[in-house]
Amino acid sequence: MKRKELVQLTGMIFIFLLIVSSSAVASQEKKLNWHRIAELKPDLKVLILVEGEHPISIKDLAVLAELGMVPADRDPALVVGLRRAIFSTRLRKWMMKPFLPSHLNGKLLERFVMSGIYRLGFRIEEEGYAGPLNLEITAPRNSYGKQLLFSESLIRPQASSRIQTDVAENRWFYVDYPEIKYGQTIKIFFTFEYLVDMAFLVDHDLMLVEQSDNASIPEEARSFLEAGYKIDTHLPQAMDWAKRGGSGPPDARLEYRRLAKFLKETVTYDKAKREQYFGGKLIYSDLDEMYQEIEITLTRRVGACPDTTLLECAFLRARGIPCRTAGRVGHFFSLVFVPGRGWMSTSVTPTGIPLFIASGPDHVPYQKWSPRISMRTVFVEAKSRIQTLED
């Protein structure tokens, strides 16, 4: 190894240890009350480190599966024979104190490292097209309780590219092709490594927060009360729902629960749209087409997460609650501002890969391209590995 490379590697290791050390000190200040969390959010996904004196057997896997525990980061076949592995389950199931096989012990993971690869593929579907293409894709970014330690990118076919961070700290990956042709497939790969801290993660979970009675909405959050593109705060349905919330300052958590109940009764989740998009069947000339107009969602009574996220923001803003759109790999959701606490997430999971947060009242498609030619997203997926800090 060359001296320059050795110095760089040593520096990276030092920075990593410094981050882990400082995060450990900060985490000690935030004690997790798992019993309270289980009461307020019993279906929260958590990770369990399972280890024992003897290797995990296929019989052990079956017993763990009956307890609602499945391998968190690999195929079950790859867990057989290991003495330790990480499993995923719902908090309520773990708090029931499940009886593990006698030779195994389990421990809730509060801090861990998550690393892996996020990849996307696009096929040019504009018949006869041969010309330039400018792509903008959101790369893995920092988020609440998830500190991005490292990331690299690769694109095929090769092209000029760069990463630029916007005011909302989204990391946009820009690609410039002087010429791309009909039928070609573009593949983009992002590696990532995160330090995940459950204490900080759940501290931004809307369902776990209480609102301060005397706090007000700061100026920087007020723009998220305004109407945005496809987010009409003056829709009759939004105004009617807002009025039924009563008068006086709204409680963001309680109002979101009321909205979630309204959505459950009003809108059926569009499984076909999700399957078609991730199955590579939908063709768009602009990814904004994925976001259905709110009036259509309410009329059809069917919508996927891009559609319901717009609805959530319109209704909550009509009620006087700042709301913005956000997304991670495979899911779109909303962030809600709670006076005295800040921005809270309506969708918290320890293993999600954060991609974007809207910088203003408009929603943000996580892919953009010009010119407006027909493109198909042929695959979107992330594979990750979970490691304890002791590994």
C-alpha positions as CSV (number, residue, x, y, z in Angstrom):
1,M,0.0,0.0,0.0
2,K,1.3,3.4,-1.0
3,R,2.1,5.9,1.8
4,K,-0.6,8.3,0.6
5,E,-3.3,5.6,0.6
6,L,-2.1,4.5,4.1
7,V,-2.5,8.0,5.4
8,Q,-5.9,8.3,3.9
9,L,-7.0,5.0,5.4
10,T,-5.7,5.9,8.8
11,G,-7.5,9.2,8.6
12,M,-10.8,7.5,7.7
13,I,-10.5,5.0,10.6
14,F,-9.7,7.9,13.0
15,I,-12.8,9.8,11.8
16,F,-15.0,6.8,12.1
17,L,-13.8,6.1,15.7
18,L,-14.3,9.7,16.6
19,I,-17.9,9.7,15.2
20,V,-18.7,6.4,17.1
21,S,-17.2,7.8,20.3
22,S,-19.0,11.1,20.2
23,S,-22.3,9.4,19.2
24,A,-21.9,7.0,22.2
25,V,-21.6,10.0,24.6
26,A,-24.6,11.7,23.0
27,S,-26.6,8.5,23.1
28,Q,-26.0,8.1,26.8
29,E,-28.0,11.3,27.4
30,K,-31.0,9.8,25.7
31,K,-32.4,6.8,27.6
32,L,-34.9,4.6,25.8
33,N,-38.0,3.7,27.7
34,W,-39.0,0.6,25.7
35,H,-42.1,0.0,27.8
36,R,-43.5,3.4,27.0
37,I,-42.5,3.1,23.3
38,A,-44.2,-0.3,23.1
39,E,-47.4,1.3,24.6
40,L,-47.5,4.1,22.1
41,K,-46.1,2.3,19.0
42,P,-46.3,-1.5,19.5
43,D,-45.6,-2.2,15.8
44,L,-42.3,-0.4,15.7
45,K,-39.7,-2.5,13.9
46,V,-36.7,-3.4,16.1
47,L,-33.5,-5.4,15.7
48,I,-32.5,-8.2,18.0
49,L,-29.0,-9.7,18.3
50,V,-29.4,-13.4,18.8
51,E,-26.3,-15.4,20.0
52,G,-25.5,-18.6,21.9
53,E,-23.2,-21.4,22.7
54,H,-24.3,-23.5,19.7
55,P,-24.8,-22.7,16.1
56,I,-28.3,-21.6,15.0
57,S,-30.1,-24.6,13.5
58,I,-33.0,-24.8,11.1
59,K,-35.2,-25.8,14.1
60,D,-34.1,-22.7,15.9
61,L,-35.1,-20.6,12.9
62,A,-38.6,-22.2,12.9
63,V,-39.0,-21.4,16.6
64,L,-37.9,-17.8,16.1
65,A,-40.2,-17.4,13.2
66,E,-43.1,-18.6,15.3
67,L,-42.1,-15.8,17.7
68,G,-42.3,-13.3,14.9
69,M,-38.5,-13.0,14.5
70,V,-36.9,-13.2,11.0
71,P,-33.3,-12.6,9.8
72,A,-32.9,-8.9,9.3
73,D,-30.2,-8.7,6.6
74,R,-29.8,-12.0,4.9
75,D,-31.6,-15.1,3.6
76,P,-32.5,-17.6,6.4
77,A,-30.3,-20.2,4.8
78,L,-27.3,-18.0,5.4
79,V,-28.1,-17.8,9.2
80,V,-28.0,-21.6,9.8
81,G,-24.7,-22.5,11.3
82,L,-23.9,-19.1,12.7
83,R,-23.4,-18.5,16.4
84,R,-24.8,-15.0,16.2
85,A,-27.2,-13.2,13.9
86,I,-29.5,-10.2,13.8
87,F,-33.2,-10.7,13.6
88,S,-36.1,-8.3,13.0
89,T,-39.4,-8.2,14.9
90,R,-42.1,-5.9,16.1
91,L,-41.5,-4.3,19.5
92,R,-44.8,-5.6,21.0
93,K,-43.7,-9.2,20.3
94,W,-40.3,-8.7,21.9
95,M,-41.8,-7.0,25.0
96,M,-43.9,-10.1,25.5
97,K,-40.7,-11.7,26.6
98,P,-40.6,-14.6,24.1
99,F,-39.0,-17.8,25.3
100,L,-36.0,-18.4,23.0
101,P,-34.4,-21.8,22.6
102,S,-32.4,-22.5,25.8
103,H,-29.0,-22.1,24.2
104,L,-29.8,-18.7,22.6
105,N,-29.9,-15.2,24.1
106,G,-31.4,-12.1,22.6
107,K,-30.7,-8.4,23.0
108,L,-32.4,-5.3,21.6
109,L,-30.0,-3.4,19.4
110,E,-30.0,0.3,20.2
111,R,-27.0,1.3,18.1
112,F,-25.5,-0.4,15.0
113,V,-23.8,0.0,11.7
114,M,-25.8,-0.5,8.5
115,S,-23.9,-0.8,5.2
116,G,-24.8,-2.0,1.7
117,I,-25.7,-1.1,-1.9
118,Y,-28.6,0.8,-3.3
119,R,-29.1,0.4,-7.1
120,L,-31.5,1.8,-9.7
121,G,-32.0,0.9,-13.4
122,F,-33.6,3.0,-16.2
123,R,-34.5,1.9,-19.7
124,I,-35.0,4.5,-22.4
125,E,-38.5,3.9,-23.9
126,E,-38.7,6.9,-26.3
127,E,-38.8,5.2,-29.7
128,G,-36.2,6.4,-32.1
129,Y,-34.6,8.7,-29.5
130,A,-30.9,9.4,-29.8
131,G,-29.8,12.5,-28.0
132,P,-28.6,14.1,-24.7
133,L,-30.0,13.2,-21.3
134,N,-29.5,14.9,-17.9
135,L,-30.4,12.8,-14.9
136,E,-30.9,13.9,-11.3
137,I,-31.2,11.2,-8.6
138,T,-31.3,11.6,-4.9
139,A,-28.4,9.7,-3.2
140,P,-28.5,8.3,0.3
141,R,-28.4,11.1,2.9
142,N,-28.3,11.8,6.6
143,S,-31.5,11.6,8.5
144,Y,-32.8,11.5,12.1
145,G,-30.8,8.9,14.0
146,K,-29.0,7.8,10.8
147,Q,-25.5,9.3,10.2
148,L,-24.1,8.7,6.8
149,L,-20.4,7.7,7.4
150,F,-19.5,6.8,3.8
151,S,-20.9,6.6,0.3
152,E,-19.7,6.0,-3.2
153,S,-21.4,6.0,-6.6
154,L,-21.0,4.2,-9.9
155,I,-22.9,4.6,-13.2
156,R,-23.0,2.4,-16.3
157,P,-22.7,3.4,-19.1
158,Q,-20.0,5.8,-17.8
159,A,-20.8,9.5,-18.0
160,S,-19.9,12.8,-16.4
161,S,-21.4,12.9,-12.9
162,R,-21.2,14.9,-9.7
163,I,-23.0,15.1,-6.3
164,Q,-24.4,18.4,-5.0
165,T,-26.2,19.1,-1.7
166,D,-29.2,21.4,-1.6
167,V,-30.6,23.6,1.2
168,A,-32.5,20.6,2.7
169,E,-29.3,18.5,2.7
170,N,-30.5,16.2,0.0
171,R,-27.6,14.8,-2.0
172,W,-28.4,15.0,-5.7
173,F,-26.5,12.8,-8.1
174,Y,-26.2,14.6,-11.5
175,V,-25.4,12.7,-14.6
176,D,-24.9,14.2,-18.1
177,Y,-25.0,12.0,-21.2
178,P,-24.1,13.7,-24.5
179,E,-26.1,10.9,-26.2
180,I,-28.3,8.1,-25.1
181,K,-30.4,5.9,-27.3
182,Y,-33.8,4.1,-27.3
183,G,-33.5,0.7,-25.6
184,Q,-30.4,1.5,-23.6
185,T,-30.4,0.7,-19.8
186,I,-28.7,3.0,-17.4
187,K,-27.6,1.5,-14.1
188,I,-26.7,3.5,-11.0
189,F,-25.1,2.1,-7.8
190,F,-24.7,3.8,-4.4
191,T,-22.8,2.2,-1.6
192,F,-23.6,3.4,1.9
193,E,-22.6,3.0,5.5
194,Y,-24.7,4.4,8.3
195,L,-24.4,4.7,12.1
196,V,-27.9,4.1,13.4
197,D,-28.9,5.3,16.8
198,M,-32.4,4.1,17.9
199,A,-32.6,6.7,20.7
200,F,-32.3,9.6,18.2
201,L,-34.4,7.8,15.6
202,V,-37.5,7.3,17.9
203,D,-37.0,10.8,19.3
204,H,-38.3,12.0,15.9
205,D,-41.2,9.6,15.7
206,L,-44.4,11.6,15.6
207,M,-46.4,8.9,17.5
208,L,-44.0,9.1,20.4
209,V,-43.9,12.9,21.0
210,E,-46.0,15.2,23.1
211,Q,-46.5,18.8,22.1
212,S,-45.5,21.8,24.2
213,D,-48.6,23.9,25.1
214,N,-46.9,27.3,24.9
215,A,-44.6,26.7,21.9
216,S,-45.3,28.5,18.6
217,I,-44.5,27.7,14.9
218,P,-41.2,29.4,14.0
219,E,-40.9,31.5,10.8
220,E,-38.8,28.9,9.0
221,A,-41.6,26.3,9.3
222,R,-44.4,28.6,8.2
223,S,-43.8,28.1,4.5
224,F,-44.9,24.5,5.0
225,L,-48.4,25.9,5.8
226,E,-48.8,27.3,2.4
227,A,-50.2,25.5,-0.7
228,G,-47.7,23.7,-2.9
229,Y,-47.7,22.2,-6.3
230,K,-50.4,19.5,-6.2
231,I,-50.9,20.3,-2.5
232,D,-54.0,22.4,-2.4
233,T,-54.8,23.5,1.2
234,H,-58.1,25.0,0.1
235,L,-59.7,21.9,-1.2
236,P,-63.3,21.7,0.2
237,Q,-62.5,18.2,1.6
238,A,-59.4,19.5,3.4
239,M,-61.2,22.5,4.8
240,D,-64.1,20.4,6.0
241,W,-61.7,17.9,7.7
242,A,-59.8,20.8,9.3
243,K,-63.0,22.4,10.7
244,R,-64.0,19.1,12.3
245,G,-60.8,19.3,14.3
246,G,-62.3,22.1,16.4
247,S,-60.9,25.5,17.3
248,G,-57.7,26.5,19.0
249,P,-54.0,25.3,18.4
250,P,-54.0,21.8,17.0
251,D,-52.1,18.9,18.6
252,A,-50.0,17.6,15.7
253,R,-49.8,14.0,17.0
254,L,-53.5,13.7,17.7
255,E,-54.5,15.4,14.5
256,Y,-52.3,13.0,12.5
257,R,-54.0,10.1,14.2
258,R,-57.4,11.5,13.2
259,L,-56.1,11.9,9.6
260,A,-54.8,8.4,9.5
261,K,-58.2,7.1,10.6
262,F,-59.8,9.2,7.8
263,L,-57.4,7.8,5.2
264,K,-58.0,4.2,6.4
265,E,-61.8,4.8,6.0
266,T,-61.5,6.7,2.7
267,V,-58.6,5.5,0.6
268,T,-57.6,2.0,-0.3
269,Y,-53.9,1.4,-0.8
270,D,-53.1,1.0,-4.5
271,K,-51.1,-2.2,-4.5
272,A,-51.2,-2.5,-8.3
273,K,-49.5,0.8,-8.7
274,R,-46.7,-0.2,-6.3
275,E,-46.2,-3.6,-8.0
276,Q,-46.2,-2.1,-11.5
277,Y,-43.7,0.6,-10.6
278,F,-41.3,-1.7,-8.7
279,G,-42.0,-4.4,-11.3
280,G,-40.7,-2.1,-14.0
281,K,-44.0,-1.8,-15.9
282,L,-44.8,1.9,-15.6
283,I,-43.3,4.3,-18.1
284,Y,-43.1,8.0,-17.3
285,S,-41.8,11.1,-19.2
286,D,-41.6,12.9,-15.8
287,L,-41.6,11.1,-12.5
288,D,-44.0,13.8,-11.2
289,E,-46.7,11.8,-13.1
290,M,-46.4,9.2,-10.3
291,Y,-47.9,11.8,-7.8
292,Q,-51.7,11.6,-8.4
293,E,-53.8,14.8,-7.9
294,I,-55.5,14.8,-4.5
295,E,-59.0,15.2,-6.1
296,I,-58.4,12.1,-8.1
297,T,-57.3,10.2,-5.0
298,L,-60.4,11.2,-3.1
299,T,-62.7,10.5,-6.1
300,R,-61.2,7.1,-6.9
301,R,-60.7,6.3,-3.2
302,V,-57.5,4.6,-4.2
303,G,-53.9,5.8,-3.9
304,A,-50.3,4.7,-3.2
305,C,-47.9,6.4,-0.8
306,P,-46.9,9.2,-3.2
307,D,-50.6,10.1,-3.5
308,T,-51.6,9.8,0.2
309,T,-48.5,11.8,1.2
310,L,-49.8,14.8,-0.9
311,L,-53.2,14.4,0.7
312,E,-51.7,14.3,4.2
313,C,-49.8,17.5,3.6
314,A,-52.8,19.3,2.2
315,F,-55.1,18.3,5.0
316,L,-52.6,19.0,7.8
317,R,-51.7,22.4,6.4
318,A,-55.4,23.3,6.2
319,R,-55.5,22.5,9.9
320,G,-52.6,24.8,10.6
321,I,-50.0,22.1,11.0
322,P,-46.7,22.4,8.9
323,C,-46.1,19.3,6.7
324,R,-43.6,18.4,4.1
325,T,-43.0,15.3,1.9
326,A,-40.1,12.9,2.4
327,G,-38.9,9.6,1.1
328,R,-36.7,6.6,1.6
329,V,-35.9,3.6,-0.6
330,G,-39.3,2.1,-1.5
331,H,-41.6,4.5,0.4
332,F,-42.9,8.1,0.5
333,F,-44.2,9.7,3.7
334,S,-44.7,13.0,5.4
335,L,-42.8,15.0,8.1
336,V,-44.9,17.0,10.5
337,F,-43.7,20.0,12.5
338,V,-44.5,19.8,16.2
339,P,-44.1,23.2,18.1
340,G,-41.4,22.9,20.7
341,R,-40.0,19.7,19.2
342,G,-39.3,20.3,15.5
343,W,-39.8,18.0,12.5
344,M,-41.2,14.6,13.3
345,S,-41.5,11.6,11.0
346,T,-44.8,9.7,10.3
347,S,-42.8,6.6,9.2
348,V,-39.9,5.4,11.3
349,T,-37.9,2.3,10.6
350,P,-34.3,1.5,11.7
351,T,-33.3,-0.1,8.4
352,G,-34.8,2.4,5.8
353,I,-32.3,4.2,3.5
354,P,-33.3,8.0,3.6
355,L,-33.3,9.7,0.2
356,F,-34.9,13.1,0.4
357,I,-36.8,15.8,2.3
358,A,-38.7,18.5,0.5
359,S,-37.0,21.8,0.8
360,G,-40.2,23.8,0.4
361,P,-44.0,23.5,0.2
362,D,-43.8,21.6,-3.1
363,H,-43.3,17.8,-3.2
364,V,-39.9,16.5,-4.5
365,P,-39.8,13.5,-7.0
366,Y,-36.6,11.7,-6.2
367,Q,-35.8,11.3,-9.9
368,K,-35.7,14.1,-12.5
369,W,-34.6,14.1,-16.1
370,S,-34.5,16.2,-19.2
371,P,-35.6,16.3,-22.0
372,R,-39.0,14.8,-21.2
373,I,-38.5,11.4,-22.8
374,S,-40.3,8.2,-21.9
375,M,-38.3,6.2,-19.3
376,R,-39.0,3.0,-17.4
377,T,-37.6,2.4,-13.9
378,V,-36.7,-1.3,-14.3
379,F,-35.4,-1.9,-10.8
380,V,-35.0,-0.1,-7.4
381,E,-33.6,-2.0,-4.6
382,A,-31.3,-1.9,-1.6
383,K,-29.3,-4.7,0.1
384,S,-27.9,-4.0,3.5
385,R,-25.8,-5.7,6.2
386,I,-26.3,-5.0,9.9
387,Q,-23.3,-5.1,12.2
388,T,-23.0,-4.4,15.9
389,L,-20.4,-1.8,17.0
390,E,-18.3,-4.6,18.4
391,D,-18.0,-6.3,15.1
